[in-house]
Amino acid sequence: MKYDLVVCGVGGQGVLTMAGVIDHAIHDAGLFLKQSEVHGMAQRGGAVSAFVRISDQAVASDLIAQGSANMVLSVEPMEALRYSQQLHPEGWIVTDITPLVNVANYPPLDALYKVLFSVPRLVALDASRLAARAGSVKVQNMVVLGAAAMHLPIEARLIEQQLERLFHRKGARIVKANINAFRMGDAASRFAATLLAGGVAARVVACVVARIAFEPEPVGGRSVAAWCERLLRPDALALAERLFASEDDVAPDAVPAD
């Protein structure tokens, strides 16, 4: 078994914290890993990334070849696209949709989302908004980490154990916020994967998932089935784009009738 992961974002978003949590969980799972990091001008909002290579055998290199990554895990949408050439054709992109405009020529959001939402295996969620619902805007990165969990070759409980170890000194409120954020992201990812497996178009899934106010628990089976049925109708894309443009929160069980 081998699994190659690119973790990326912008300085200050907790990219290397995410990578560190994954690293420790991998160690607890009894697997091997190697990691490389690029810090850039992190304190000035520069790009930050880590390559994490996971295997059940010793890993020789910490570099990920172009076109071979199983996942690009990003806390910033443009950074997700920056590393899209690393992605295997069957790989996933998991990313927050919230832009951090740190360069003068940052692309228009409509153009950015048009490219991002064309990715066939994508979990795009409003991690910043979900983080606030979880109890702290600072746990944005843990929402994204949670959205990656079901696709990683380790059990989610091992990651949650690392979150408890990492934040226990900051008190029960901070631990709870991080765990809730992680579970919200996991709920979003499982919801997205079920819709995609049910035949819903990737762009439709991306638009809808980005607007659902997930709870720190999986969406109920009946609600998922109702969403899937609704989003297989001919007008699904128009509905999804309307929901996305509205920027309003949608409850997981509030399936639009039209």
C-alpha positions as CSV (number, residue, x, y, z in Angstrom):
1,M,0.0,0.0,0.0
2,K,1.2,3.5,-0.8
3,Y,-0.6,6.8,-0.5
4,D,0.7,10.2,-1.6
5,L,-0.8,13.4,-0.2
6,V,-0.2,17.0,-1.0
7,V,-1.3,19.4,1.8
8,C,-1.3,23.1,0.9
9,G,-2.5,26.6,1.7
10,V,-1.2,29.9,2.7
11,G,0.9,31.0,5.7
12,G,-1.2,31.2,8.8
13,Q,-3.8,28.7,7.8
14,G,-2.4,25.8,9.8
15,V,-1.2,23.7,6.8
16,L,1.7,22.2,8.7
17,T,-0.4,21.6,11.7
18,M,-2.7,19.5,9.5
19,A,0.3,17.6,8.1
20,G,1.6,17.0,11.6
21,V,-1.6,15.6,12.9
22,I,-1.8,13.2,9.9
23,D,1.9,12.2,10.5
24,H,1.3,11.3,14.1
25,A,-1.9,9.4,13.2
26,I,0.0,7.5,10.6
27,H,2.7,6.5,13.1
28,D,-0.1,5.3,15.5
29,A,-1.5,3.2,12.7
30,G,1.9,1.4,12.4
31,L,2.6,2.8,8.9
32,F,5.7,4.4,7.4
33,L,5.9,7.9,6.1
34,K,8.2,10.6,4.7
35,Q,7.4,14.3,4.6
36,S,8.8,17.3,2.8
37,E,7.8,21.0,3.4
38,V,7.9,24.3,1.5
39,H,7.4,27.2,3.8
40,G,7.7,30.0,1.3
41,M,7.2,33.5,2.7
42,A,4.7,32.1,5.1
43,Q,4.6,35.1,7.5
44,R,3.7,37.4,4.5
45,G,0.9,35.2,3.3
46,G,3.0,33.1,1.0
47,A,2.3,29.5,-0.2
48,V,2.9,26.7,2.2
49,S,2.8,23.0,1.3
50,A,3.8,19.6,2.5
51,F,4.2,16.3,0.7
52,V,3.3,13.4,2.8
53,R,4.1,9.9,1.5
54,I,2.4,6.9,3.4
55,S,3.2,3.2,2.9
56,D,3.1,-0.1,4.7
57,Q,6.8,-0.4,3.7
58,A,9.8,1.9,4.2
59,V,9.5,5.1,2.0
60,A,12.6,6.0,0.0
61,S,11.8,9.5,-1.2
62,D,9.8,12.4,0.2
63,L,8.9,13.7,-3.3
64,I,5.6,13.1,-5.1
65,A,5.8,12.7,-8.9
66,Q,3.6,14.8,-11.1
67,G,0.3,13.0,-11.7
68,S,0.6,10.5,-8.9
69,A,-0.9,12.1,-5.8
70,N,-3.9,10.4,-4.3
71,M,-5.2,13.7,-2.8
72,V,-4.6,17.4,-2.9
73,L,-5.8,18.7,0.5
74,S,-6.0,22.5,0.6
75,V,-7.2,25.3,2.9
76,E,-7.3,27.7,0.0
77,P,-8.9,27.2,-3.5
78,M,-6.3,28.7,-5.7
79,E,-3.6,26.7,-3.9
80,A,-5.6,23.6,-4.6
81,L,-5.4,24.4,-8.3
82,R,-1.7,25.2,-8.1
83,Y,-1.0,21.6,-7.2
84,S,-3.6,20.0,-9.4
85,Q,-0.9,18.7,-11.8
86,Q,0.4,16.5,-9.0
87,L,-3.0,14.7,-8.8
88,H,-3.5,11.2,-10.1
89,P,-6.4,10.9,-12.6
90,E,-8.3,9.0,-9.9
91,G,-7.3,11.3,-7.1
92,W,-9.4,13.7,-5.0
93,I,-9.1,17.4,-4.3
94,V,-10.4,18.4,-0.9
95,T,-10.5,22.2,-0.4
96,D,-12.1,25.2,1.3
97,I,-13.7,27.6,-1.2
98,T,-12.8,30.7,0.9
99,P,-10.2,32.7,-1.0
100,L,-7.3,34.3,0.7
101,V,-6.4,37.0,-1.8
102,N,-2.7,37.4,-1.2
103,V,-1.5,38.4,-4.7
104,A,-2.4,41.3,-7.0
105,N,-3.3,39.1,-9.9
106,Y,-5.6,36.7,-7.9
107,P,-8.0,35.3,-10.5
108,P,-11.7,36.4,-10.5
109,L,-13.7,34.1,-8.3
110,D,-16.2,33.1,-11.1
111,A,-13.3,31.9,-13.2
112,L,-11.6,30.1,-10.2
113,Y,-14.7,28.2,-9.3
114,K,-15.5,27.3,-12.9
115,V,-12.2,25.5,-13.1
116,L,-12.2,24.1,-9.6
117,F,-15.8,22.7,-9.8
118,S,-14.9,20.9,-13.0
119,V,-12.7,18.4,-11.1
120,P,-14.5,15.0,-11.2
121,R,-13.5,14.0,-7.6
122,L,-13.9,17.1,-5.5
123,V,-15.0,18.0,-2.0
124,A,-15.4,21.8,-2.0
125,L,-16.8,23.2,1.2
126,D,-17.1,26.5,3.0
127,A,-14.7,25.5,5.8
128,S,-14.5,29.0,7.2
129,R,-18.3,29.2,7.7
130,L,-18.4,25.7,9.2
131,A,-15.5,26.5,11.5
132,A,-17.5,29.4,12.9
133,R,-20.5,27.0,13.5
134,A,-18.1,24.6,15.3
135,G,-17.1,27.3,17.8
136,S,-14.0,29.1,16.4
137,V,-13.0,30.5,13.0
138,K,-9.5,29.3,13.8
139,V,-10.5,25.7,13.2
140,Q,-11.0,26.1,9.4
141,N,-8.1,23.8,8.7
142,M,-9.7,21.0,10.9
143,V,-12.9,21.2,8.8
144,V,-10.8,20.6,5.7
145,L,-8.9,17.8,7.5
146,G,-12.2,16.1,8.4
147,A,-13.3,16.3,4.8
148,A,-10.2,14.3,3.8
149,A,-10.5,11.7,6.5
150,M,-12.6,9.1,4.7
151,H,-10.2,9.0,1.8
152,L,-7.0,8.6,3.9
153,P,-5.6,5.1,4.6
154,I,-6.0,5.5,8.4
155,E,-9.0,5.4,10.7
156,A,-10.6,8.8,11.6
157,R,-10.5,7.9,15.3
158,L,-6.7,8.0,15.1
159,I,-6.8,11.6,13.8
160,E,-9.3,12.6,16.5
161,Q,-7.0,11.2,19.2
162,Q,-4.2,13.4,17.8
163,L,-6.5,16.4,18.0
164,E,-7.3,15.7,21.6
165,R,-3.6,15.4,22.4
166,L,-2.6,18.5,20.5
167,F,-5.2,20.8,22.0
168,H,-5.9,19.4,25.5
169,R,-3.7,22.0,27.2
170,K,-5.9,24.8,25.7
171,G,-9.0,23.5,27.5
172,A,-12.2,21.5,26.7
173,R,-13.8,24.2,24.6
174,I,-10.9,24.3,22.1
175,V,-10.8,20.5,21.9
176,K,-14.5,20.4,21.3
177,A,-14.3,23.1,18.6
178,N,-11.6,21.2,16.8
179,I,-13.4,17.8,17.0
180,N,-16.7,19.3,15.9
181,A,-15.0,21.0,13.0
182,F,-13.3,17.7,12.0
183,R,-16.6,15.9,12.1
184,M,-18.4,18.5,10.1
185,G,-15.9,18.2,7.4
186,D,-16.2,14.4,7.5
187,A,-20.0,14.7,7.2
188,A,-19.6,17.0,4.2
189,S,-17.2,14.6,2.5
190,R,-19.4,11.5,3.0
191,F,-22.4,13.5,1.7
192,A,-20.4,14.5,-1.4
193,A,-19.1,11.0,-2.1
194,T,-22.6,9.5,-1.9
195,L,-24.0,12.1,-4.3
196,L,-21.2,11.5,-6.8
197,A,-21.6,7.7,-6.5
198,G,-25.3,8.2,-7.2
199,G,-24.6,9.8,-10.5
200,V,-25.0,13.5,-9.6
201,A,-22.7,15.8,-11.7
202,A,-19.5,17.0,-10.0
203,R,-20.3,20.7,-10.5
204,V,-23.7,20.2,-9.0
205,V,-22.3,18.4,-6.0
206,A,-19.6,21.1,-5.5
207,C,-22.1,24.0,-5.6
208,V,-24.5,22.3,-3.1
209,V,-22.0,21.0,-0.6
210,A,-20.5,24.4,-0.3
211,R,-23.8,25.8,1.0
212,I,-25.0,23.1,3.4
213,A,-24.6,23.8,7.1
214,F,-23.3,20.4,8.1
215,E,-23.6,19.2,11.7
216,P,-20.8,17.2,13.5
217,E,-22.5,14.0,12.5
218,P,-23.4,12.3,9.2
219,V,-26.4,13.5,7.2
220,G,-29.3,11.1,7.7
221,G,-29.8,8.5,5.0
222,R,-33.3,9.8,4.1
223,S,-32.0,13.3,3.6
224,V,-29.1,12.1,1.4
225,A,-31.5,10.0,-0.7
226,A,-33.8,13.0,-1.1
227,W,-31.0,15.3,-2.2
228,C,-29.7,12.7,-4.6
229,E,-33.2,12.3,-6.2
230,R,-33.6,16.1,-6.4
231,L,-30.1,16.6,-7.9
232,L,-30.7,14.1,-10.7
233,R,-33.5,16.1,-12.2
234,P,-32.8,18.0,-15.4
235,D,-32.8,21.4,-13.7
236,A,-30.3,20.3,-11.0
237,L,-27.4,22.5,-12.3
238,A,-29.6,25.6,-12.3
239,L,-30.8,24.9,-8.8
240,A,-27.2,24.2,-7.5
241,E,-25.8,27.4,-9.1
242,R,-28.7,29.4,-7.6
243,L,-28.0,28.0,-4.1
244,F,-24.3,28.7,-4.5
245,A,-24.8,32.3,-5.7
246,S,-27.2,33.0,-2.8
247,E,-24.5,32.2,-0.2
248,D,-27.2,31.3,2.3
249,D,-26.9,28.4,4.6
250,V,-29.0,25.3,3.7
251,A,-30.0,22.8,6.4
252,P,-29.0,19.2,5.5
253,D,-32.6,18.1,5.5
254,A,-34.0,21.2,3.7
255,V,-34.1,19.7,0.2
256,P,-35.5,22.4,-2.2
257,A,-38.7,21.5,-3.9
258,D,-38.0,23.5,-7.0
